[in-house]
Amino acid sequence: MTTRAAPNRRRKGVGYFLRRVLHLLARPVRAARGQGTVAINCYRGYGSDRELFLIGRVFRQPGYHRTRRRGTLWRDLRAVVWRLLRYGMSDAVLTVRFAGREQEVTTDRDGYFRVHMRLDGRPGEGLWHPMEIALRRPEVADAQATGEIFIPPPTARTLVISDMDDTVVHTGVANKLMMVWRLFFVGAHSRVAFPGVAALYRALHDGPGGSEVNPMLYVSRGPWSIYEVMTDFFRRHHIPIGPVLFLREWGLTFQRPLPPRVRDHKITLIRHMMDIYDEMPVVLIGDSGQHDAELYASVVKEFPGRVRAVYIRNVSRGNRRSTAIGALARTIEAGGSTLILAADSGVMARHAAEIGLIREEALPAILKAVARERSDETPA
């Protein structure tokens, strides 16, 4: 009997993944080391030809100096310690410039700022557009950054809003200890995407015409501190990159080592996304482990006729949750949409092809990816 050799990634130990996570977590500090005692982080924003939205954060940080000691691991450890020592700067005033427009924004008590700017039209060709951000008060030399705004082309036809945790990537939301382990101690390469999810999302991004470039917006319950890890995860798994908005700031610092309990703002965020793309039909994707089905049912009721489909990945054990979601499916159908409780990405893809969300020609590749990646998950 021939035994299949495990892929190389399975032979890499915990130490390898810890080093990768350290390198990713150290990235913002390395990038900001020229900014002195104040650093500005910008997260990817999104918009239409009418308005845009971007979130960023201003940090107060200790002076970062290059070390003569050799070794990437040492430099990354040092940078992560610097990152833990940083803290959000409240009441900082920034000047934002985009496509000839200028706006002033102020940070909140945790150092976050939000840019919501009206536009008179598309700012130019291309999908990603630069936004220049500079600190105005307090006055600090070279405290500036460049953000990126995704604005879909006129060919875009459908807005896709997807949950991340246990919808795209295994995090074990129902098991808090497992979630923390996966978020912080497992590298982006090994944070397993659900089988076929990358192929399905590429098909949704391309649309039925194959070149629509539909906007893909992602929402996560994780902390903003894993932003770099998730960006790397998207790149490694070839998932269409789009703005990822986290619902909370866990505040993982030496002063606040445990995540605080905060109110869930997911419904507010989804409303805002739909308002910016007010003419576009919407596809909502989530999982059965939390309250995505209930939340999406509320969205269907609030925006009648706007939601093309609701896809819920079934990650629950037992029949009780499935029965509850079945009742919600009838409510969603009455609101003019359809809820599909799916065991895998193939079920979602078949329905998406039936109603014209993806090309029929894309379906075989998605089903093949589901089978292949499910096989890769099975121990040899």
WOGI-V274935 format. One record per residue. PHI is phi in whole degrees, -180 to 180 (none if undefined). PSI is psi in whole degrees, -180 to 180 (999 if undefined). Layout:
((PHI | PSI) (PHI | PSI))
This chain:
((none | 134) (-91 | 131) (-102 | 126) (-72 | 133) (-73 | 139) (-69 | 146) (-57 | 154) (-56 | -34) (-63 | -23) (-78 | -18) (-89 | -4) (-84 | 131) (-84 | -180) (-60 | -35) (-60 | -40) (-62 | -46) (-69 | -35) (-62 | -41) (-66 | -38) (-65 | -44) (-64 | -42) (-59 | -42) (-64 | -40) (-69 | -44) (-67 | -25) (-81 | -14) (-57 | -46) (-62 | -35) (-71 | -42) (-62 | -41) (-69 | -29) (-99 | 5) (-66 | -18) (-88 | -1) (-93 | 2) (73 | -136) (-84 | -5) (-131 | 135) (-129 | 146) (-117 | 122) (-104 | 132) (-117 | 135) (-105 | 152) (-56 | 133) (-106 | 176) (-143 | 159) (-170 | -179) (-127 | -168) (-80 | 2) (-109 | -33) (-162 | 167) (-144 | 166) (-147 | 136) (-147 | 143) (-115 | 142) (-147 | 180) (-147 | 142) (-108 | 129) (-114 | 143) (-95 | 129) (-139 | 155) (-69 | 157) (-59 | 131) (-104 | 123) (-121 | 147) (-66 | 145) (-105 | 146) (-84 | -14) (-67 | 132) (-80 | 160) (111 | 121) (-63 | -38) (-60 | -45) (-63 | -44) (-64 | -41) (-68 | -41) (-60 | -44) (-64 | -41) (-67 | -37) (-67 | -38) (-61 | -42) (-62 | -38) (-65 | -40) (-66 | -28) (-81 | -14) (-73 | 155) (-148 | 151) (-64 | 139) (-98 | 113) (-81 | 155) (60 | 24) (-79 | 143) (-109 | 129) (-124 | 150) (-105 | 128) (-114 | 132) (-126 | 131) (-151 | 123) (49 | 45) (83 | -4) (-101 | 153) (-134 | 142) (-146 | 150) (-111 | 132) (-130 | 158) (-126 | 141) (-77 | 152) (-85 | -169) (-67 | -21) (-98 | 6) (90 | 2) (-83 | 145) (-129 | 152) (-128 | 129) (-107 | 118) (-125 | 106) (-123 | 135) (-82 | 146) (-125 | 158) (-102 | 2) (160 | 178) (-64 | 133) (-76 | -7) (154 | -175) (-75 | 165) (94 | 170) (-100 | -35) (-110 | 130) (-124 | 137) (-78 | 144) (-125 | 123) (-90 | 129) (-129 | 130) (-136 | 143) (-77 | 128) (-100 | -46) (-139 | 133) (-70 | 158) (-75 | 117) (-135 | 127) (-63 | 137) (63 | 21) (-88 | 90) (-152 | 164) (-157 | 165) (-122 | 121) (-95 | 169) (-124 | 132) (-117 | 125) (-89 | 122) (-125 | 114) (-67 | 156) (-76 | 171) (-62 | -17) (-74 | -16) (-64 | 138) (-125 | -22) (-139 | 136) (-93 | 127) (-111 | 120) (-115 | 121) (-127 | 137) (-68 | 157) (-103 | -49) (-73 | 117) (63 | 18) (-118 | -49) (-101 | -44) (-127 | 142) (-66 | 121) (-127 | -20) (71 | 51) (-57 | -35) (-69 | -21) (-113 | 101) (-63 | -39) (-65 | -42) (-65 | -38) (-62 | -46) (-62 | -41) (-61 | -48) (-66 | -37) (-68 | -41) (-113 | -21) (-120 | 7) (-122 | 128) (-66 | 160) (-61 | -33) (-66 | -35) (-98 | -3) (-76 | 93) (-65 | 127) (-77 | 149) (-63 | 142) (-54 | 128) (82 | -5) (-66 | -38) (-65 | -45) (-64 | -41) (-63 | -46) (-69 | -33) (-64 | -39) (-66 | -40) (-66 | -38) (-64 | -40) (-76 | -30) (75 | 178) (-66 | -23) (-85 | -14) (89 | -9) (-148 | 33) (-76 | -31) (57 | 58) (-69 | 142) (-67 | 134) (-116 | 114) (-116 | 136) (-121 | 143) (-127 | 137) (-135 | 148) (-85 | -3) (-73 | 177) (-87 | 157) (-61 | -21) (-67 | -14) (-99 | 16) (-56 | -45) (-67 | -37) (-63 | -45) (-68 | -36) (-61 | -43) (-66 | -37) (-60 | -45) (-59 | -46) (-64 | -44) (-68 | -33) (-99 | 5) (57 | 41) (-90 | 136) (-53 | 124) (-77 | 133) (-149 | 173) (-59 | 134) (-113 | 122) (-114 | 124) (-92 | 145) (-85 | -9) (-150 | 160) (-110 | 111) (-72 | -23) (67 | 42) (-79 | 93) (-134 | 176) (-62 | -31) (-78 | -33) (-131 | 82) (-76 | -12) (-118 | 144) (-69 | 132) (-77 | 159) (-83 | 126) (-131 | 162) (-74 | 142) (-80 | 119) (-105 | 21) (-63 | -43) (-64 | -38) (-64 | -41) (-66 | -42) (-65 | -41) (-57 | -43) (-65 | -42) (-61 | -43) (-70 | -32) (-67 | -40) (-66 | -37) (-107 | 60) (-70 | -14) (-100 | -8) (-92 | 135) (-63 | 157) (-128 | 144) (-116 | 129) (-112 | 130) (-126 | 131) (-152 | -159) (-139 | 167) (-85 | -5) (-75 | -28) (-114 | -131) (-120 | 29) (-61 | -42) (-62 | -44) (-65 | -42) (-65 | -44) (-67 | -32) (-62 | -38) (-65 | -39) (-64 | -43) (-60 | -41) (-68 | -38) (-75 | -30) (-122 | 70) (-60 | 133) (79 | -2) (-92 | -31) (-91 | 116) (-70 | -43) (-159 | 151) (-120 | 119) (-109 | 123) (-118 | 117) (-76 | 126) (-83 | 104) (-115 | 11) (-93 | 152) (-101 | 144) (86 | 173) (-98 | -14) (-61 | -46) (-67 | -39) (-62 | -39) (-64 | -42) (-64 | -41) (-69 | -34) (-60 | -40) (-65 | -39) (-67 | -32) (-60 | -38) (-68 | -38) (-65 | -43) (-66 | -38) (-63 | -38) (-65 | -25) (-87 | 5) (94 | 16) (-130 | -171) (-137 | 134) (-107 | 128) (-115 | 115) (-88 | 111) (-114 | 137) (-76 | -28) (-154 | 178) (-67 | -24) (-64 | -39) (-63 | -45) (-61 | -44) (-64 | -41) (-60 | -44) (-67 | -42) (-61 | -37) (-70 | -38) (-63 | -38) (-99 | 7) (82 | 27) (-86 | -27) (-133 | 165) (-71 | 142) (-59 | -35) (-66 | -20) (-81 | -18) (-62 | -47) (-58 | -39) (-66 | -37) (-67 | -46) (-64 | -38) (-64 | -41) (-65 | -39) (-60 | -48) (-64 | -44) (-66 | -47) (-73 | -30) (-67 | -38) (-65 | -39) (-65 | -28) (-73 | -23) (-79 | 126) (-59 | 140) (-70 | 999))
